[in-house]
């Protein structure tokens, strides 16, 4: 995802980055790992894969992008669509990506569209298209924003959510597809917003009560919860059965800024980070996922870190992948027979 397409405008470079020693310490380990082999990875036993997001409209096309970064050890790729990129020839794109993946063992973990399907007929049509096309990419998860009745409190969107995602969840179930909503507030809150209502546990209760379908769930990450000053781990333990896909993105909270200036002033109090450089204990996250029976991917959502950006973007992403793989326990090792 290119930097100018970042959907978190509030994530800005700040003057202080919390505990520099802690960041440096975690970075040192992940950066010591070298890029992986270009050979085939044996991922058949990995229940939790570690990969990255790929923008479908990346210059040169997603297949070319995947081909270039595949040797660095990415095990999965979440394909994201924005705006007109969803008008692409999906069968052609899927065939090109399949060729790029070759016999590497890596997969497309999900396809996703980030628009407002509650207010935009085109966005709703893209969800339908991706549900019908997911199998072409070899995946069964479609992700994105729920949408929102703009500038209204969250409960005002629930009837429209049921009207739109009731049929979409049925369409998906008929095709063996699950739908996962990202927990990003997109600058909104409980009272108003323009994009997404799936950023709060109370909203999730309302959503899942309105559409009682086992194939709708969450595309979850701890960054959004940390930036809301919420402890992500208890939340994940409670909701893990509804988590179908994970974004690998962390955050750092500057508690000294919170104590001095609060959260409504001009001082940045939290910012997003690549895993390994933020506040979250990802070993605990993955342990909770394993205990909850999660099978799927944690895909790094880059283009947000205020330090590992620009020419250091892929350095940070590869470091994040290596870090998450270690938090997973490394690669699967069979027990002696």
N, C-alpha and C positions, 0 to 999 in steps of 0.2 A: 504494500500500500504506500503510494508516494506521499511525501510529507505534506504536500498541499491538499491532499485529500483526508488528512487527519480529521476525525470528527470530534475531537476533544479540544476545542479552542482554548479552554482555560488551562491546559497543560503548557506552562511557559518555563523558559529558563529563569531560574531564580538565583539570587546572589549567594545563598547558602544551601548546601546540600546535606544537612544533617550531619551524621557522624562520618566524616571523611575516612577515618581509620577503618570503620566497619565496612564501608563500601569498598575501600581498597583491599581489605582482607578477603572479602568474598570474590572480588574481581580477580585477584591474583590466582586463585585456584582454577576458575573457569577459563581464564585466558591461557593457562599453561597447557591446556589440552589442544592437541593439533587437530586439523581437519581430518575427517574420516576418509576411509578408502573409497575408491570409486566402484569397488566390487559389490556384489549382491549382499544385502544384509539379511540375515535370517531373523525375521520379525514374526514368524508364524505363531510364536508363543507369547508375544508381548500383548498383554491386555490393555496396557496404557502406552500409547505411542506419543512421541514428542516431535513436534514439527513447527510449522510457521504458516502465517497467512500470506496469500498471494492475491494481489489485485488483478481481476480479470482484464482490466484495461491497461496493465503495465506496458510501457513502450516495448515493442518487439514481441508482445504476446506472452501469456502465462507459460506456455510450453517452453519457450526460449529461456525465460527467467528460471523456471524449475530446473532446466537442464544445467544452467550455470551454477546453481547453489546446491544441487543434489549431492555432490561429492563431500559436502561438509557435515554430513551425518543427519540431515533432516529425514524423519521417518514418515511424515505425513504433511499434507498441504491442504489448508482450508481456503477454498476459492471464493473470493468476495466480489460481488457485483454492486455497482453504483450507477444510477442514472441510465444513460444510453448503453452502457456496457452490456446490459442484460438483453439487448437486441442482437447480440452476437449470434453467429451460427454455432449453436451449442454442440450439435453432433460433430462438427468439424473440430471445434475446440477440444472436445473430449478425446477425439482420436489423436490429436496432436499431443495432448498431455500424456495419454497412454503410451505413445511412442517415446516421449521424453523420459518417462519413468522406467521403461524397459523392464529388465529383470532385476531392478534394484531392490525390490521388496517394499518400497515406499508406496503410499496410496494417497488418493484424495479423500480426506476425512469428512468433508461436508462442502456444500455450496450454500451461499447466503446472499440475501439482498437486503440493503439497508435503506428503506424508504418509509413512507407512511401509508400502509395499505388500508387504514381505516378512513382515510380522506381522499386517497388517490386511486382511481380505477386502474391506472397503468401499473402502479406498485402491486396492487392485488393480482393483476394479470401476470406479473413477474413471479410471484409466489406460485401461482398455478403452473407456470412454465417450468420452474425449477423443480417442483414436485414431480412433474412428468418426466423431467430429464435427469434426475439425480442418478438413476441407474446407469446412464451413459458414462458417468464419471466413476462408477463402481462404488458409490456411497449411498447411504440411506438416511442421511440427516440433512435437513434444510434449515438454515438459521437466518436470523435477522431481527429487526425491531417489530414490536407489535403494531406500531403506529399509535396515534392518539387523536382524540377530538381536541383540536388545538385550543390552547389557553383555557381549558376547563379542568376542574379537579379530576383526579384519577377515576372516582366512581362514575363520573359522567361518560367515560369511555367504555365502560363494561358492556352495556347493551350492544354497542356497535362492534366491540370485540367479539361477542358471541355471534353476531350476525355474519361477520366476515370469517372468523376462524372455526366456527362450527362446521361449515361446508368444507373449508380447506383441510381441517383435521380428518374429515371423512375421506376426502380425496387422497390424502396422504396415507391413511390407514389401508385403503384399497390397494396401494402400491407398495406397502411395506416400508413407508417412510415416516420418520419422526420429525417433529418441528420443535426448534429450540430458540427461545427468545433471549437476546442479550440483556444483561442487567445494567445497561448504561442509561443514565438519566438524561444525557444529551442537553445538559444545561437547564433541564426542567426540574420540577419538584412535585410534591403531592398536589399542589394547588393549580399549577399551570405548566405548560410545556407544549412542544410542537412535534415530537417524534415518537416517544416511547413511554409506556406505562410500567414496563416490567422491571423496575429498578428498586422495588421495595417489597419485603415479604408480605405485607398486608395486601398489596396489589396482586401478588401471586395467588394468595388465597381467593381473592375475588375472581381472578382470571380462571383458575382451575375449577372453581365452583360453577362458573358460568358456562364453561365448556368442559364437560366431564369426559375427557378422552385420555387414555393412557399414553398416547403418542404425542402429547404436547408437554414441553418441559422448558428447561433453561439452558442457555449458553452463558455459563457463569465465569466470573473472574473475581479475585479478591480486591483488585485496584479500586473499583467503584465503591465497594463497601468501606474500604479504608478512607477514601476521600469523603465519605459521609460520616466518618468517625464511628464506624460500626466494626465490631470484632468479627472478621470473616469466618473464623473456624467454627464457632458454635452454629453459625448460620448454615455453613456447608454440611455439618453433621445432621442438621434437621432436614435439609432439602436435598441431600445427595441423591436420593432415588429419582429426583426430577431433573438432575443434571445430565444432559445428553452430549454436551460438548463443552470444552474448557478453552478459554482464551488464556494464554500464558502472558499475563501482564500483572505487574505488581505496582505498589505505590509507596512513597515515603511521606509520613506526616511529620511536620515540624511542630512538635508539641510546645516548644518555647514560644513560637508565633501564636499558636492557639491561646496559650495562657495570657499572653500580653495583649493581643489584638482581636481575639475571637475569630470567627469564621465569616463574618459579613463585611469585613473592611477591605482595605486596598492591599493588604499584605497577603501574598500567596502562602497558604498554610499546608498545602499538599500537592504532590505532583506524581505523575505516573512514571514507572520504571520498568525496565526489562527484568525478568526474574533473575535473581542472584544479586541484584543491586538495591532491592527495596526492603520493606519491613516484614514481609510474610515469611513464615516458616513453611517452605514448600514440601519439606519432608513430611510434616504433619498433614498438609493438604493432600498429598498423594496417599498417605496412610488412610485418611478418611475416605478417599475415593475407593481404595482397594477394599476396605471394610464394608463399604456400601454397595459393592458389586459393580462399580463403574467399569465399563468396557468402551474405550474410545480414545480420543486424542486430546492432548494439551498442545495447542498451537500458539506459538509466540506471536503476539500482536505488536509488531515493531512500530517505528515511526512516532514514538511518543516520548522516548527517554531524552531528558534535557542534556545529558552528558554524551551518551553513545548515539550520536546523530551525525548527519552529514557523511563524511568519509569513514566514520566509525560505526555507521549503522549496521552493516553486516558483521563487523567485529562483535558488536554487542549481541546481535541475534544468535550468532554461533555460540558465544559464551553462555547465553541464556539456555540454549538447547543442551549444551554439555552439562550445565548446572542441574537442569531438570532431570536429565538422564541419571545423574548421580543421586538426586533426591528420590528417584524411582527405585534405586537400589542397583543401578547399572543395567546391563542387559540380562535377559532371562538366562538362567543356568539350570539345566535339568538336574533333578536329584539322582543320586546313584540308584541303580536297580538291584 
